[in-house]
């Protein structure tokens, strides 16, 4: 399992959530976004919307699977 911490940069409202879900579909690994005590599967649009992704917030990205390194790095780059 790979974990990365990231502070969210500029967001684009609902498009940010859609882009996160779309990005997750490119990887085989299980990718989770964790904020405070809430976690969401990055493939779940409802889950990501429920935790909210807003500028300046801190997230932990976890990825577990065959392409976990590249998945975690892609999410880090996308959210920073």
Backbone as CSV, one residue per row, in Angstrom:
resi,resn,N_x,N_y,N_z,CA_x,CA_y,CA_z,C_x,C_y,C_z
1,UNK,0.835,-1.176,0.000,0.000,0.000,0.000,0.882,1.242,0.000
2,UNK,0.464,2.224,-0.784,1.169,3.496,-0.878,0.261,4.578,-0.315
3,UNK,0.833,5.474,0.485,0.082,6.606,1.022,0.817,7.897,0.683
4,UNK,0.049,8.903,0.303,0.615,10.227,0.028,-0.296,11.267,0.649
5,UNK,0.303,12.318,1.182,-0.457,13.437,1.712,-0.412,14.568,0.701
6,UNK,-1.550,15.238,0.537,-1.613,16.326,-0.431,-2.538,17.422,0.084
7,UNK,-2.165,18.653,-0.212,-3.032,19.804,0.046,-3.641,20.176,-1.295
8,UNK,-4.967,20.188,-1.356,-5.677,20.403,-2.614,-5.430,21.817,-3.126
9,UNK,-5.104,21.897,-4.405,-4.918,23.180,-5.066,-6.252,23.706,-5.568
10,UNK,-6.243,24.387,-6.656,-7.452,24.987,-7.220,-8.414,23.897,-7.689
11,UNK,-9.678,24.028,-7.319,-10.699,23.070,-7.741,-11.680,23.734,-8.700
12,UNK,-12.441,22.891,-9.369,-13.388,23.358,-10.373,-14.786,22.798,-10.084
13,UNK,-15.193,22.855,-8.821,-16.521,22.408,-8.437,-16.774,20.943,-8.743
14,UNK,-17.931,20.662,-9.325,-18.319,19.282,-9.636,-17.401,18.643,-10.671
15,UNK,-16.775,19.431,-11.496,-15.843,18.878,-12.484,-14.660,18.212,-11.809
16,UNK,-14.240,18.746,-10.692,-13.133,18.143,-9.953,-13.495,16.735,-9.521
17,UNK,-14.696,16.557,-9.011,-15.150,15.234,-8.584,-15.208,14.290,-9.779
18,UNK,-15.769,14.746,-10.878,-15.867,13.906,-12.081,-14.489,13.514,-12.591
19,UNK,-13.542,14.443,-12.539,-12.181,14.143,-13.001,-11.498,13.130,-12.093
20,UNK,-11.775,13.184,-10.800,-11.202,12.221,-9.857,-11.698,10.813,-10.184
21,UNK,-13.003,10.678,-10.385,-13.590,9.376,-10.704,-13.058,8.865,-12.042
22,UNK,-12.951,9.752,-12.998,-12.426,9.372,-14.308,-10.964,8.923,-14.199
23,UNK,-10.168,9.629,-13.430,-8.772,9.272,-13.232,-8.658,7.896,-12.566
24,UNK,-9.501,7.634,-11.593,-9.468,6.347,-10.890,-9.745,5.182,-11.831
25,UNK,-10.552,5.406,-12.838,-10.892,4.325,-13.769,-9.692,3.895,-14.616
26,UNK,-8.631,4.681,-14.621,-7.429,4.345,-15.386,-6.511,3.373,-14.662
27,UNK,-6.819,3.048,-13.401,-5.935,2.221,-12.591,-6.662,1.001,-12.048
28,UNK,-5.913,-0.073,-11.855,-6.470,-1.307,-11.303,-6.497,-1.271,-9.776
29,UNK,-5.630,-0.487,-9.177,-5.520,-0.419,-7.728,-6.772,0.168,-7.088
30,UNK,-6.981,-0.207,-5.827,-8.039,0.409,-5.025,-7.484,1.730,-4.522
31,UNK,-8.159,2.820,-4.830,-7.684,4.155,-4.472,-8.710,4.788,-3.540
32,UNK,-8.229,5.230,-2.392,-9.098,5.857,-1.399,-8.615,7.276,-1.135
33,UNK,-9.569,8.169,-0.920,-9.273,9.531,-0.498,-9.762,9.662,0.941
34,UNK,-8.880,10.127,1.826,-9.206,10.229,3.241,-9.055,11.674,3.682
35,UNK,-10.121,12.181,4.308,-10.112,13.552,4.830,-10.665,13.501,6.245
36,UNK,-9.861,13.925,7.206,-10.246,13.853,8.619,-10.634,12.419,8.953
37,UNK,-11.858,12.171,9.348,-12.270,10.811,9.695,-13.174,10.200,8.624
38,UNK,-13.191,10.792,7.438,-14.027,10.295,6.343,-13.140,9.749,5.230
39,UNK,-13.628,8.692,4.571,-12.895,8.096,3.458,-13.863,7.794,2.330
40,UNK,-13.362,7.872,1.101,-14.188,7.579,-0.064,-13.372,6.830,-1.097
41,UNK,-14.012,5.853,-1.707,-13.422,5.159,-2.837,-13.387,6.148,-3.997
42,UNK,-12.239,6.315,-4.613,-12.096,7.307,-5.683,-12.919,6.967,-6.925
43,UNK,-13.414,5.738,-7.025,-14.263,5.344,-8.156,-15.735,5.666,-7.921
44,UNK,-16.069,6.107,-6.722,-17.457,6.386,-6.357,-17.731,7.884,-6.403
45,UNK,-18.499,8.306,-7.385,-18.795,9.734,-7.504,-19.566,10.226,-6.282
46,UNK,-20.480,9.398,-5.772,-21.247,9.789,-4.585,-20.346,9.861,-3.350
47,UNK,-19.422,8.927,-3.234,-18.499,8.938,-2.104,-17.604,10.158,-2.107
48,UNK,-17.057,10.479,-3.263,-16.167,11.643,-3.371,-16.950,12.925,-3.134
49,UNK,-18.171,12.983,-3.646,-19.005,14.165,-3.402,-19.333,14.299,-1.915
50,UNK,-19.554,13.172,-1.242,-19.925,13.193,0.174,-18.814,13.758,1.053
51,UNK,-17.555,13.428,0.745,-16.478,13.965,1.585,-16.091,15.378,1.155
52,UNK,-16.390,15.732,-0.103,-16.090,17.076,-0.593,-14.609,17.275,-0.865
53,UNK,-14.314,17.905,-1.972,-12.923,18.192,-2.348,-12.846,19.694,-2.620
54,UNK,-12.271,20.398,-1.657,-12.219,21.857,-1.749,-10.782,22.357,-1.631
55,UNK,-10.547,23.475,-2.247,-9.226,24.095,-2.245,-8.719,24.303,-0.822
56,UNK,-7.467,23.944,-0.610,-6.810,24.163,0.676,-6.969,23.033,1.678
57,UNK,-7.783,22.035,1.375,-7.974,20.923,2.303,-6.842,19.908,2.172
58,UNK,-6.597,19.202,3.259,-5.571,18.167,3.273,-6.213,16.795,3.123
59,UNK,-5.644,15.987,2.253,-6.125,14.637,1.994,-4.981,13.661,2.112
60,UNK,-5.339,12.432,2.462,-4.408,11.319,2.349,-4.919,10.466,1.203
61,UNK,-4.034,10.157,0.283,-4.354,9.281,-0.847,-3.758,7.921,-0.507
62,UNK,-4.568,6.874,-0.583,-4.034,5.531,-0.417,-4.337,4.739,-1.678
63,UNK,-3.373,3.959,-2.098,-3.541,3.108,-3.279,-2.964,1.741,-2.949
64,UNK,-3.724,0.709,-3.317,-3.283,-0.647,-3.045,-3.605,-1.519,-4.253
65,UNK,-2.563,-2.093,-4.839,-2.751,-2.955,-6.000,-1.517,-2.983,-6.869
66,UNK,-1.680,-3.532,-8.050,-0.538,-3.757,-8.941,0.092,-2.470,-9.458
67,UNK,-0.704,-1.418,-9.591,-0.175,-0.149,-10.099,-0.284,0.969,-9.053
68,UNK,-0.129,0.598,-7.789,-0.339,1.535,-6.690,0.587,2.746,-6.727
69,UNK,1.842,2.546,-7.085,2.795,3.666,-7.125,2.356,4.720,-8.140
70,UNK,2.062,4.287,-9.347,1.671,5.242,-10.389,0.306,5.850,-10.100
71,UNK,-0.602,5.089,-9.508,-1.929,5.616,-9.169,-1.814,6.706,-8.107
72,UNK,-1.079,6.441,-7.053,-0.922,7.424,-5.980,-0.250,8.690,-6.499
73,UNK,0.756,8.531,-7.335,1.450,9.700,-7.895,0.531,10.511,-8.798
74,UNK,-0.273,9.832,-9.614,-1.206,10.538,-10.514,-2.229,11.328,-9.713
75,UNK,-2.737,10.760,-8.639,-3.704,11.478,-7.808,-3.054,12.636,-7.084
76,UNK,-1.834,12.440,-6.615,-1.112,13.520,-5.968,-0.952,14.704,-6.919
77,UNK,-0.493,14.414,-8.134,-0.275,15.470,-9.124,-1.589,16.147,-9.514
78,UNK,-2.643,15.379,-9.595,-3.945,15.925,-10.005,-4.520,16.861,-8.921
79,UNK,-4.347,16.492,-7.662,-4.968,17.263,-6.588,-4.132,18.439,-6.094
80,UNK,-2.836,18.394,-6.285,-2.003,19.475,-5.720,-2.188,20.796,-6.417
